[in-house]
Amino acid sequence: AHIVWAFSLMFLFSRRGYWQELIESIVWAHNKLKVVHVTQPRALSIVQRRVVGVTHYLLGGIATTWAFFLARIIAVG
């Protein structure tokens, strides 16, 4: 959950470069391993990137908080 939450910051704060490099690396690996048909990545618009970032940020924050309280309940017992 924390990784998803932290990963969302990349969508919120980064420019196109970091995200595009990640997508191209994933597509290259899929094409090299012949997992899927040959595809071409498309860049997300600024609005789409912000929506993805906010969604991941909110869901990751909720999941991280839930995991913290669950661990606390288990530890206290």
Secondary structure, DSSP 8 states (H G I E B T S, - for coil): -HHHHHHHHHHHH--HHHHHHHHHHHHHHHHHHT-S---------HHHHHHHHHHHHHHHHHHHHHHHHHHHHHHH-
